[in-house]
Amino acid sequence: MRLSAKTEYAAIAVLELARNWTSDEPVRIRSIAAAHGVPSRFLVQILLQLKGAGLVTSTRGAAGGYQLARPPDEITLDDVFRIIEGPDELVTAVTQDLAGKSRTVSVLLDAWRMVAGTETEALKSVSFADLVERSRLATDPMYYI
């Protein structure tokens, strides 16, 4: 599976919002951009797309920013992937156009569909609450006695 930069940046933004889920303070685009080296202009477009899909909300003003519209355990990588990349399957339009032309291509199309289904299930199995927990475990210092 190959992810676009836009999808990766969207996942980073949602993960940052998930990390701040318990805070009443909206997260500013500038802080996400600075923390992760994401271009802020690009991040604005991404967050507007996520807002349009109902995944995030925004607050205007000096104390404004973005927050998740639902709890992180209800948002999966698949949600972000589908919003940014669209509902299209992994299978390309070219392969679909050729599907009826030969049995060999039909078999290949079935295999691509199986792969796409496996990828979708994997993306659905990872919530942003899971990712927040993993990131905390990765960044919290370990104390040994």
Legacy VTK file of the C-alpha trace (Angstrom):
# vtk DataFile Version 3.0
C-alpha trace
ASCII
DATASET POLYDATA
POINTS 145 float
0.000 0.000 0.000
1.334 3.383 -0.937
0.090 6.384 1.024
0.108 9.919 -0.278
1.781 12.672 1.732
-1.685 14.141 2.211
-2.940 10.959 3.895
0.146 10.739 6.105
-0.217 14.380 7.147
-3.926 13.843 7.838
-3.115 10.866 10.071
-0.492 12.940 11.907
-3.011 15.749 12.456
-5.711 13.375 13.705
-3.204 11.667 16.002
-2.239 15.040 17.500
-5.909 15.884 18.024
-6.431 12.446 19.588
-3.508 13.032 21.964
-5.265 16.205 23.109
-8.750 14.654 23.295
-9.072 15.098 27.068
-8.097 18.770 26.890
-10.759 21.412 26.400
-8.299 23.463 24.378
-8.425 23.273 20.581
-5.132 22.422 18.880
-3.678 25.062 16.591
-2.479 24.259 13.118
0.817 26.003 13.873
1.573 23.665 16.761
0.906 20.538 14.667
2.976 21.915 11.782
5.890 22.871 14.028
5.910 19.596 15.967
5.916 17.392 12.869
7.420 19.477 10.083
4.171 19.516 8.123
3.621 22.539 5.853
0.919 24.616 7.567
-0.727 25.649 4.276
-1.164 22.004 3.358
-2.418 21.216 6.854
-5.126 23.888 6.541
-6.477 22.171 3.412
-6.351 18.748 5.050
-8.137 19.871 8.212
-10.835 21.580 6.153
-11.378 18.297 4.308
-11.556 16.388 7.615
-13.958 19.014 8.963
-16.160 18.703 5.876
-16.360 14.960 6.507
-17.362 15.554 10.138
-14.222 14.054 11.645
-13.012 17.279 13.278
-14.542 20.529 14.483
-13.022 23.975 14.508
-13.169 26.929 16.852
-12.489 30.400 15.509
-10.683 33.195 17.245
-7.525 33.808 19.225
-7.974 30.636 21.271
-9.249 28.695 18.270
-8.060 25.548 16.602
-9.258 22.025 15.865
-10.626 19.151 17.942
-11.899 15.683 17.145
-15.646 15.442 16.605
-15.744 11.925 18.117
-13.665 10.025 20.657
-10.348 8.633 19.354
-11.497 5.053 19.945
-14.257 5.616 17.367
-11.892 6.862 14.643
-9.737 4.450 12.648
-6.966 4.765 10.111
-9.525 3.601 7.553
-11.723 6.635 8.317
-8.861 9.019 7.581
-7.729 7.042 4.528
-11.225 7.033 2.986
-11.778 10.747 3.646
-8.488 11.777 2.075
-8.054 9.180 -0.671
-11.733 8.659 -1.408
-13.858 5.531 -1.291
-12.067 3.946 -4.253
-10.638 0.502 -3.836
-7.005 -0.362 -4.354
-8.032 -1.829 -7.704
-7.335 0.576 -10.546
-9.877 1.656 -13.124
-7.663 0.259 -15.885
-7.740 -3.239 -14.379
-11.514 -2.974 -13.899
-11.949 -1.941 -17.546
-10.010 -5.005 -18.659
-11.833 -7.395 -16.306
-14.332 -8.693 -18.841
-11.773 -9.089 -21.609
-9.932 -12.167 -20.390
-10.063 -14.788 -17.662
-6.466 -14.053 -16.720
-7.232 -10.412 -15.995
-10.399 -11.427 -14.116
-8.321 -13.665 -11.849
-5.882 -10.806 -11.282
-8.759 -8.433 -10.490
-10.093 -10.906 -7.905
-6.647 -11.060 -6.302
-6.440 -7.241 -6.168
-9.872 -7.119 -4.549
-8.763 -9.647 -1.932
-5.659 -7.566 -1.182
-7.760 -4.391 -0.946
-10.154 -6.117 1.462
-7.277 -7.248 3.659
-5.808 -3.748 3.704
-9.183 -2.234 4.575
-9.647 -4.642 7.475
-6.167 -3.818 8.752
-6.875 -0.071 8.575
-10.205 -0.559 10.360
-8.513 -2.482 13.165
-6.322 0.449 14.262
-8.063 3.215 16.191
-6.497 6.530 17.064
-6.896 5.632 20.745
-4.594 2.655 20.024
-2.095 4.964 18.342
-2.192 7.459 21.223
-1.403 4.643 23.645
1.433 3.379 21.442
2.891 6.873 21.136
2.772 7.365 24.900
4.530 4.052 25.472
7.157 5.021 22.912
7.823 8.450 24.433
7.421 7.855 28.179
10.752 7.145 29.866
11.302 3.713 31.349
12.589 3.585 34.907
14.538 0.506 35.910
15.322 -0.581 39.445
LINES 1 146
145 0 1 2 3 4 5 6 7 8 9 10 11 12 13 14 15 16 17 18 19 20 21 22 23 24 25 26 27 28 29 30 31 32 33 34 35 36 37 38 39 40 41 42 43 44 45 46 47 48 49 50 51 52 53 54 55 56 57 58 59 60 61 62 63 64 65 66 67 68 69 70 71 72 73 74 75 76 77 78 79 80 81 82 83 84 85 86 87 88 89 90 91 92 93 94 95 96 97 98 99 100 101 102 103 104 105 106 107 108 109 110 111 112 113 114 115 116 117 118 119 120 121 122 123 124 125 126 127 128 129 130 131 132 133 134 135 136 137 138 139 140 141 142 143 144
